[in-house]
Amino acid sequence: QLQLVESGGGLVQPGGSLRLSCAASGFTLDYYAIGWFRQAPGKEREGVSCISSSDGSTYYADSVKGRFTISTDNAKNTVYLQMNSLKLEDTAVYYCAAQVWFVSGCPRTPRPYGNWGQGTQVTVSS
């Protein structure tokens, strides 16, 4: 059974850092695209970053470019999102998602992803 479990969320001050983890079980990351999405209260779910296991390509939303880094640890079957220089507007529930993906690049929108984790809350507040 394919499962994704996020962890690493919490409360952090502006300018601080967090590292989110997305642990996959029931499948290996090979030939999957993994995306990180976030949803703030009253807003639509938005793409933050994604990575393709097929070609290693990555994507970052403009709002997080230069501050967030996505990476994978195939030995641990885990995808990470390192978040630095956090801002108030980064506050949201963060979700990871997975989808079989054989082509280059990775989906930047939620719709193509068929497998989702339960989410982890990130709160940036002073």
N, C-alpha and C positions, 0 to 999 in steps of 0.2 A: 504494500500500500504506500503510495507516494505521499510524503509528508514534508512540510516545511515548517520550521519553528524559528521564529525570530527571538532575539534577546539583545540586551545591552542598552535598552532605552532607560531614561531616567530624567531627573531634574538637573539642569546645568545652567550656569550663569552665562550671559552674553560673552562671547569670545572664547568660551570653553570648548571642549572636545568630547566626543563620544564615539565609540566604535560599536556599530550594530553587527550582529551575526545572524546568518540565515543558515541553519543546519538542515541539510537535506537527508532524507532517509527513504528507502524503497526504490531509489534510482541513483544513478551516478550522474555527475554534472556533464559528462561527455555528451555532446550533441544537444545540449539544452541552452536556451537563453534564460538568463536570470535577470529580473528587473527589480528595482527598488521603487516603490511608490509611496506617496504620503497623502494623507487626507486630514485637513484641518476642519474644525466645526463649521458647518454651513457652506463648505466649499467642495468642489468636485475632487475626486482622486486624481493626482497629477504624477506624471513620471519624473523621477529624480535622476535615476541612473540605470544603466543596464550593461550587461556583458554577455558576449557570445562565446561559448566554449568551442565553437567551430573554428573561429579565426582569431579569437582573443580581442576582438574590437570592443570598444566601449563607447558609451554615450553619457553625457551629463547635460542636465537642464542648465540654461544660462544662469539661473538663480543660484546654482551651487557650484558652477564651474570654478576651479581653482581652490575650492574649499573642501570638497568631498572627493574621496577616492574609493572606487570599487575594486575589489580583488577577490581572487578565489584561492582556496587551499584544497586541491583535489584529494590530498591524503586524508583530510578531515571531512571532505565532501561538504564544505562550508563556503559561503560567500560572505564577504565583509563589506561594510560601508563605513569608512573612516570619515568622520565629520569633524572638521576643524573650523575655528572662527565662527562658531554658531551665533545665529541672530535670532531675535525674537520671532521673526516670521518663519523660522524653521520649525516652530512648534506644531506638531501634528502626530497622528498615529502613522507609523511607518510599517509598510508591508513589503514582504518579498514575494515574488511570483516566479514560476518556472513554466517553460513551454519547450517542447521539442522544437529544435530550430537548426536546420541544416545549411541555410544560406548565410551569406556574410551579413554582418551587422546584427542588431538586436532590436526587437520591437520597443518603441518608445511610448506606446499607449497601452492602457490596461486590457483592451479588448482581446488581443491575441493570446493572452495568458490564461491557461486553463487550470492552473494549480496555484493556490494562495496560502500563505501563512495566516496566523491569527492576528498579527500586528503587535507592535510594541510602541508604547507612548514615549515621545520625546517632548519635553517641556523646557523651553529656554526662558528663563525669568530671572530678574534681579531681586 
